[in-house]
């Protein structure tokens, strides 16, 4: 992973994300977009594992539903945003590359 890819990941996931962990994931997944989606998916799963809303009558109410919606919006944004993966990015697989051979119109003797 180069510096530009690392910077893109940190911009998507926040500066507190461990760069060494991102490197390990990139080595395994080979795509910065896939790394970002995996980290965001784990954050979403962690939010879903606990109750989204907790109320202690007269003391406190904690509501994490907006946090969940924010992570889901961020996942969608990462899916649609251009990523610095280069030509091997899965989303660019529908682009065609044409190769042609040029030959002379007339043959000379």
Secondary structure by P-SEA (a helix, b strand, c coil): ccaaaaaaaaaaccccccaaaaaaaaaacccaaaaaaaaaaaaaaaaaaccccccccccccccaaaaaaaaaaaaaaaacccccccccccccccbbbbbbbbbbccccc
